[in-house]
Amino acid sequence: MTEVAALRDAVKARGGNVLTLMAGDAFQGSLFFTTYSGAAEAEMLNRVGLDAMVYGNHEFDLGPAPLAKFVAAAKFPVLSGSVDVSGDKDLAPLAVDHLILDIGGQKVAILGATTPDTPEISSPGPTVSFRDPVPYLTEAVAAVTALGANKVILLSHLGTPLDEKVAAGVPGIDAIVGGHTHDLFSNTDPAAPFRYPVMVTGPGGVAVPIVQAGAYSKYLGHETLVFDDAGNLTSATGDTVLLDASVKPDEPTLARIKELAGPITALKEKNVAEIKGDIDATRELCRSAECPMGDLVTDAMLARVKGQGVTIALTNGGGLRASIRGGTVTMGDVIAVLPFQNTLSTFNIKGADLVAALENGLSQVEEGAGRFPQVAGLRLRWDATVAPGQGRVKSVEVRDGTGWVPLQPEKVYSVASNNFLRAGGDGYVALRDGATNAYDFGPGLDDVLADFLAATPDYAPETGRITREH
C-alpha cells in the first residue's frame, strides 16, 4: 500500500500516467484465504487500487464459484483473457476478455492470458477451458488494434518460458507483465536469474520487454514504458523494489488486517507439538529433490492409514508451502505448510501405473514445477539426463518388512496420496485412470500432519528415498 501510493504520486507529479497491474494468484498462501476464501484478498486489492488483474491458476483452486465471488467483490476488472468461461454459470456473466483504457488521451489495450496447464495444477472443473495462448493472443491483438488501440500490454500468468514464446511469436504486443513462475527480475540483486526487463525480439524485429517481480509481495515491480506518437515503444526501464523494513506499513491497512485476523487467531495459536529441529520445505528443494518436509508429510500420511494395509505414500512438492522452525508448532504453522484444504486419499494401483505417476512427477524438474514426488514406503532412483517422460525413473523399490524389494509392474499396491493428485492434478493422470477402490474423502492433510507431530515428538525421518543419478 505504502510503496504503490508513493510511486503513483511521484509519477503523476512528473506528468506521467500510471497503470497498477497484478498478474494473478491472489488466492492461497495464508490462513486469511483458508478462512475467507478470497474475500479478504479482494478487499486488500481494492485498497491498493488495481487497474486490472488476470486469472492465475490458483484462482481456480476451490472451483469456479468462489472465484466468481471474488470477481464480483473486486472493484477492478479481472481479465478472463485466454480462459473460456462461457460454459460456467457463475463466471460467464462476469467475464472480461480484455480492456481498452483511455490513458492520457491514448488507447491502451490490456490483454490477459493464463497458463493452459491450469486443469492439471488446479481445479477449474468441466465448465472452464483454457486456450493455447499464442493463437488466442494473435487474434486478440488484431481485434484490439482494429478498435484503435496502438499500445498493447499483456497481463500474463503464463510463466517466463511461455512469456518469451509469446513475445517472439505474437505480433503487436508492446510489453508483457508476467507471473506464475515466481521469477525475480532485478538489476540490483546479483542472485536474480533475470534482468529487469528481459528484452525478447518479436515479429518484425521489434523488442518486447518482459517483467516479473518474484512472489508473495516481497517485491513491487516498477516499469516505465515510453512510446512515440505513432505508438511504438521507444524504451522500457525500471526495476523491482524490495519491500523490506524500510517501507513503513500503511496503518489503516494494518488495522484492518488485525481485525480480519481475529477469528483465526485462536486457531493459529493452538499448540500441536514440540519438535527438536527445523523442518525445511524450501520451494526449490521440494520441487527438485527429496526434502525434509516431504519426508515428514508422507510419513504422516502413511502412519494415518497403515492399519488399512497402505504401504506407500505420495504427495507433490508444490503442495508444501512453508517450513517449520524447531520448538513449539502451532496449528497456524501446520496450515501454512498445507494451505490447500486437501484430503487424504487411499487407493489401489498397479506397479506400472505407479511408475507412470512417478515419471510424470519427474517430468518438469527443470521448470521447478510443483509435481515433483515426495514419497514414503518407496525408494526411487532417477536420471535427469533422460528426456522428460522417456524413462527418467531408473528403479523403484518398496518396503518389504525391514528390507526393500523391486516394485513389480503387475502387482497391486495400496497407496495414500492427496485428493488433488488422485483426481489427476499436476499431471498425475495415471492415478486418476489407474486407481481402483479409491476413497478421496479422508481427513484433511493439515489434521493428519498435526496429529502425527503430536504423536511423534522425537520424529526423525529415514532419508535416502529419492536419488538422482545424474
C-alpha positions in Angstrom: 0.0 0.0 0.0 2.7 2.5 1.0 5.0 1.9 -1.9 2.3 1.8 -4.5 0.9 5.1 -3.3 4.3 6.7 -3.2 5.3 5.6 -6.7 1.9 6.5 -8.1 2.1 10.0 -6.6 5.6 10.5 -7.9 4.8 9.5 -11.4 1.7 11.7 -11.5 3.7 14.6 -10.2 6.0 14.3 -13.2 3.0 14.4 -15.5 3.2 10.6 -16.2 0.5 8.0 -16.4 0.2 5.0 -14.1 -1.2 1.5 -14.5 -1.3 -0.8 -11.5 -1.5 -4.4 -12.6 -1.4 -7.8 -10.9 -0.6 -11.0 -12.8 -2.8 -13.4 -10.9 -2.7 -15.8 -7.9 -4.4 -13.7 -5.3 -5.8 -16.9 -3.9 -4.0 -19.2 -1.4 -1.0 -18.8 0.7 -2.2 -17.9 4.2 -4.9 -18.6 6.8 -6.7 -15.5 5.6 -7.6 -17.4 2.4 -8.4 -20.6 4.3 -10.8 -18.6 6.4 -12.3 -16.1 3.9 -12.0 -17.9 0.6 -10.8 -14.9 -1.3 -12.9 -12.1 0.3 -10.0 -10.7 2.3 -7.8 -10.7 -0.8 -10.4 -8.9 -2.8 -10.7 -6.3 -0.1 -7.0 -5.7 0.1 -6.5 -5.4 -3.6 -9.4 -3.0 -3.7 -7.4 -0.9 -1.2 -4.3 -1.0 -3.5 -6.4 0.3 -6.4 -5.6 -2.1 -9.3 -6.4 -1.2 -12.8 -6.6 -4.8 -13.8 -5.7 -8.4 -12.7 -5.7 -11.6 -14.7 -6.8 -15.1 -13.6 -4.0 -17.1 -12.0 -4.2 -20.9 -11.8 -4.7 -20.7 -8.0 -7.9 -18.7 -8.5 -9.4 -22.0 -9.5 -8.3 -24.0 -6.5 -11.8 -24.0 -5.0 -13.6 -24.2 -8.3 -15.3 -21.5 -10.3 -17.9 -20.4 -7.8 -15.6 -18.9 -5.2 -13.6 -17.2 -8.0 -16.9 -15.6 -9.2 -17.5 -14.2 -5.7 -14.0 -12.7 -5.7 -14.5 -11.2 -9.2 -17.9 -9.7 -8.1 -16.3 -8.2 -5.0 -13.3 -6.7 -6.9 -13.6 -3.0 -7.8 -11.2 -3.6 -10.7 -11.5 -5.8 -13.8 -10.3 -9.4 -13.5 -9.5 -10.5 -17.0 -10.6 -13.9 -18.2 -8.4 -13.4 -21.3 -7.4 -16.8 -22.7 -9.7 -18.6 -20.3 -13.1 -19.6 -21.8 -15.7 -19.3 -19.0 -18.7 -19.1 -21.3 -19.9 -22.5 -20.1 -19.8 -21.6 -16.4 -23.0 -20.1 -15.0 -21.2 -18.2 -12.3 -18.2 -16.8 -14.2 -19.8 -16.2 -17.6 -21.8 -13.1 -16.6 -18.6 -11.6 -15.1 -16.2 -12.4 -17.9 -14.0 -9.5 -19.2 -11.9 -10.7 -22.1 -9.8 -7.5 -22.5 -9.7 -3.8 -21.7 -9.2 -0.7 -23.8 -8.3 2.2 -21.5 -8.1 5.8 -22.3 -4.8 6.9 -20.6 -3.5 10.4 -21.3 -5.7 10.6 -24.4 -4.2 7.3 -25.8 -6.0 4.0 -26.3 -4.1 1.3 -24.3 -5.2 -2.3 -24.6 -4.7 -4.7 -21.7 -4.9 -8.4 -22.7 -4.9 -11.4 -20.4 -3.5 -15.0 -20.6 -3.5 -17.8 -18.0 -1.4 -20.9 -18.1 -3.0 -23.7 -20.1 -1.7 -26.1 -17.5 -4.4 -24.9 -15.1 -6.6 -28.0 -15.4 -3.6 -30.1 -14.3 -2.4 -28.0 -11.5 -5.7 -26.6 -10.1 -9.4 -27.4 -10.1 -11.3 -25.4 -12.7 -13.7 -28.2 -13.4 -15.5 -29.1 -16.7 -17.2 -25.7 -17.3 -14.0 -23.8 -17.9 -11.4 -24.4 -20.7 -8.0 -22.8 -21.5 -6.9 -21.7 -24.9 -3.5 -22.0 -26.4 -2.1 -18.5 -25.6 -0.3 -17.9 -28.9 -3.2 -18.2 -31.3 -5.6 -16.6 -28.8 -3.3 -13.6 -28.3 -2.6 -13.3 -32.1 -6.4 -12.9 -32.6 -6.8 -10.7 -29.6 -4.1 -8.2 -30.6 -5.7 -7.9 -34.1 -9.1 -7.3 -32.5 -8.0 -4.5 -30.1 -5.8 -2.9 -32.9 -8.9 -2.8 -35.1 -10.6 -0.9 -32.3 -8.0 1.8 -32.3 -5.6 0.7 -29.6 -1.9 1.2 -30.7 -0.4 0.2 -27.3 -0.9 -3.4 -26.2 0.2 -4.7 -22.8 -0.2 -8.4 -21.9 -1.0 -9.2 -18.3 0.2 -12.8 -18.2 0.0 -15.7 -15.8 1.8 -18.0 -18.2 5.3 -18.0 -16.7 8.6 -16.7 -18.1 9.2 -19.5 -20.7 5.8 -19.1 -22.2 6.0 -15.3 -22.0 9.2 -15.5 -24.1 7.5 -17.7 -26.6 4.5 -15.3 -26.8 6.8 -12.3 -27.2 8.7 -14.0 -30.0 5.6 -15.3 -31.8 2.7 -12.8 -31.4 2.9 -9.6 -33.4 1.8 -6.3 -31.9 2.4 -6.9 -28.2 4.4 -3.9 -26.7 5.1 -5.3 -23.2 4.4 -8.3 -21.0 3.8 -8.1 -17.3 4.2 -11.7 -16.0 3.7 -14.0 -13.1 3.2 -17.7 -12.3 6.8 -18.9 -12.2 7.7 -16.6 -9.3 10.9 -15.3 -11.1 12.7 -12.3 -9.7 13.7 -9.9 -12.4 16.2 -7.4 -11.0 19.1 -5.1 -12.0 20.2 -4.7 -8.3 20.1 -8.3 -6.9 23.1 -10.2 -8.2 21.3 -13.5 -7.4 18.3 -12.7 -9.6 18.1 -15.0 -12.6 16.7 -12.3 -15.0 17.5 -8.6 -15.6 14.6 -6.1 -15.5 13.2 -6.1 -18.1 14.1 -9.1 -20.3 14.0 -8.0 -23.9 12.8 -10.6 -26.5 12.9 -10.0 -30.2 9.4 -10.3 -31.6 8.0 -10.5 -35.1 9.4 -7.8 -37.4 12.5 -7.4 -35.1 10.6 -5.4 -32.5 12.0 -5.7 -29.0 9.4 -6.8 -26.4 10.1 -6.2 -22.7 9.0 -8.9 -20.2 9.0 -8.2 -16.4 8.1 -10.2 -13.3 8.5 -9.4 -9.6 9.1 -12.6 -7.7 6.2 -13.6 -5.4 4.4 -13.1 -2.1 4.6 -9.3 -2.3 8.3 -9.3 -1.3 8.9 -7.0 -4.3 7.0 -4.5 -6.3 7.7 -4.2 -10.0 8.1 -0.7 -11.4 8.5 -0.4 -15.1 8.5 2.8 -17.2 7.3 2.4 -20.8 7.8 5.3 -23.3 6.0 5.4 -26.6 6.4 7.7 -29.6 3.5 9.5 -31.3 2.9 6.5 -33.6 2.5 4.1 -30.6 5.9 2.5 -31.0 7.7 1.6 -27.8 11.0 3.5 -27.6 12.2 2.5 -24.2 11.4 0.1 -21.3 13.3 0.7 -18.0 12.8 0.0 -14.3 13.5 -2.5 -11.6 11.9 -4.4 -8.8 11.6 -2.6 -5.4 12.4 -4.7 -2.3 9.6 -4.2 0.2 11.8 -4.5 3.3 11.6 -3.0 6.8 12.5 0.4 5.4 9.0 0.7 4.0 6.6 2.0 6.6 3.4 -0.1 6.6 0.0 1.6 5.9 -1.6 1.9 9.3 -5.3 1.7 8.3 -4.5 -1.4 6.3 -2.6 -3.0 9.2 -5.6 -2.2 11.5 -8.0 -3.9 9.1 -5.7 -7.0 8.8 -5.7 -7.3 12.5 -9.4 -7.1 12.6 -9.7 -9.8 9.9 -7.2 -11.9 11.9 -9.5 -12.0 14.9 -11.5 -15.2 14.1 -8.3 -17.1 13.1 -6.1 -16.1 16.0 -7.2 -18.9 18.3 -6.7 -21.4 15.5 -3.3 -20.1 14.7 -2.1 -20.1 18.3 -3.3 -23.6 19.2 -0.2 -25.6 20.1 0.0 -29.0 18.5 3.5 -30.3 19.1 7.1 -29.6 20.2 9.8 -30.5 17.7 13.6 -30.5 18.2 14.8 -29.0 14.9 13.7 -27.1 11.8 11.9 -28.9 9.0 12.8 -27.5 5.6 10.2 -27.0 2.9 12.2 -24.7 0.6 10.4 -24.3 -2.7 13.5 -25.0 -4.8 14.4 -28.1 -2.8 10.9 -29.8 -2.6 10.4 -29.3 -6.3 13.6 -30.9 -7.3 14.7 -33.5 -4.7 13.7 -35.3 -1.5 13.1 -32.6 1.2 12.6 -32.9 4.9 9.0 -31.6 4.8 8.2 -34.1 2.0 9.5 -36.9 4.2 7.5 -35.7 7.2 4.2 -35.2 5.4 4.3 -38.6 3.6 5.3 -40.3 6.8 2.3 -38.7 8.5 0.0 -39.8 5.7 1.4 -43.4 5.8 1.1 -43.6 9.6 -2.6 -42.4 9.4 -3.6 -45.3 7.1 -1.1 -48.0 7.9 -3.8 -50.0 9.7 -5.6 -50.2 6.4 -2.8 -52.1 4.7 -1.4 -49.0 2.9 2.3 -49.2 2.3 3.2 -46.3 0.1 2.5 -42.5 0.4 2.9 -39.9 -2.4 2.5 -36.2 -2.4 3.6 -33.3 -4.6 6.4 -31.0 -3.6 4.5 -28.0 -4.8 1.8 -28.6 -2.1 4.3 -28.0 0.7 4.2 -24.2 1.2 6.2 -23.4 4.3 9.0 -24.6 6.6 8.5 -25.2 10.3 11.0 -23.9 12.9 12.1 -26.1 15.8 10.3 -25.6 19.1 6.6 -25.1 19.6 4.5 -25.9 16.5 1.1 -24.3 16.2 -1.9 -25.2 14.0 -1.1 -22.0 12.1 2.3 -23.4 11.3 0.7 -26.6 10.1 -1.8 -24.9 7.9 0.9 -22.7 6.4 2.6 -25.9 5.3 -0.6 -27.4 3.8 -3.0 -24.5 3.0 -4.9 -26.1 0.1 -7.5 -28.0 2.2 -6.7 -31.3 0.5 -7.9 -34.5 2.0 -6.2 -37.9 2.4 -6.9 -40.2 -0.4 -6.3 -44.0 -0.5 -6.5 -46.4 -3.5 -5.1 -49.5 -5.1 -2.9 -49.3 -8.2 -0.7 -51.5 -10.3 3.1 -51.0 -10.0 3.3 -50.0 -13.7 0.8 -47.2 -13.2 2.6 -46.1 -10.1 5.9 -45.8 -12.1 4.0 -43.8 -14.7 2.8 -41.4 -12.0 6.4 -41.1 -10.7 7.6 -40.4 -14.3 5.1 -37.6 -14.5 6.3 -36.2 -11.2 9.9 -36.1 -12.6 8.9 -34.6 -15.9 9.2 -30.9 -15.2 12.0 -30.6 -12.7 13.8 -28.1 -15.0 10.8 -25.8 -14.8 10.5 -26.0 -11.0 7.0 -27.5 -11.3 5.1 -28.5 -8.2 4.5 -32.1 -9.4 7.9 -33.4 -8.1 7.1 -36.5 -6.0 7.8 -36.8 -2.3 7.4 -40.3 -1.0 7.3 -42.7 1.9 7.5 -46.5 1.8 9.2 -46.3 -1.5 12.8 -45.7 -2.8 13.3 -44.1 -6.2 16.4 -43.6 -8.4 16.1 -41.3 -11.4 18.2 -39.8 -14.2 17.8 -36.2 -15.2 19.8 -36.6 -18.4 16.9 -38.6 -19.9 14.2 -36.6 -21.7 11.0 -36.0 -19.7 8.6 -38.9 -20.0 11.1 -41.1 -21.7 12.3 -43.2 -18.7 13.8 -40.9 -16.1 12.7 -43.5 -13.5 15.6 -46.0 -13.3 14.5 -48.1 -10.3 11.7 -48.2 -7.7 11.9 -50.3 -4.6 9.1 -50.8 -2.0 9.5 -51.8 1.6 9.2 -55.5 2.5 9.4 -55.9 6.2 12.7 -54.4 7.3 14.2 -54.5 3.8 13.5 -53.3 0.2 12.4 -55.2 -2.9 11.9 -54.1 -6.5 8.5 -52.9 -7.4 6.5 -55.3 -9.6 4.7 -53.8 -12.6 1.7 -56.1 -12.4 1.4 -56.2 -8.6 -1.3 -54.1 -7.0 -0.2 -51.8 -4.2 -2.2 -49.8 -1.6 -1.2 -46.2 -1.8 -2.1 -42.9 0.1 -2.0 -39.5 -1.6 -4.0 -36.3 -1.6 -7.3 -35.9 -3.3 -5.8 -33.4 -5.8 -3.2 -35.8 -7.2 -5.6 -38.7 -7.1 -8.0 -36.8 -9.3 -5.2 -36.2 -11.9 -3.9 -32.9 -10.6 -0.4 -31.8 -11.5 -0.5 -34.2 -14.4 -1.0 -37.3 -12.3 -3.5 -38.9 -14.7 -2.0 -42.3 -14.0 -3.5 -42.1 -10.5 -6.8 -40.8 -11.9 -7.1 -43.5 -14.5 -5.3 -46.4 -12.9 -6.6 -46.3 -9.4 -9.2 -48.8 -8.1 -11.1 -48.8 -4.8 -10.3 -45.1 -4.4 -11.6 -43.1 -1.4 -10.8 -39.4 -1.7 -12.6 -38.1 1.4 -10.3 -38.9 4.3 -9.2 -36.4 6.9 -7.7 -33.0 5.9 -3.9 -33.2 5.4 -3.4 -30.5 8.0 -5.1 -32.6 10.7 -3.1 -35.6 9.6 0.2 -33.7 10.0 -0.8 -32.1 13.3 -1.8 -35.4 14.8 1.4 -37.1 13.6 3.6 -34.3 15.1 1.8 -34.5 18.4 2.2 -38.3 18.5 5.8 -38.5 17.5 7.8 -35.7 19.2 11.1 -37.4 18.6 10.4 -37.8 14.8 13.5 -38.3 12.7 12.9 -39.2 9.0 14.5 -42.1 7.2 16.2 -40.4 4.3 17.7 -41.6 1.0 14.2 -42.1 -0.6 15.0 -40.3 -3.8 18.3 -40.5 -5.5 19.3 -38.5 -8.6 21.9 -40.4 -10.6 23.0 -37.6 -13.0 
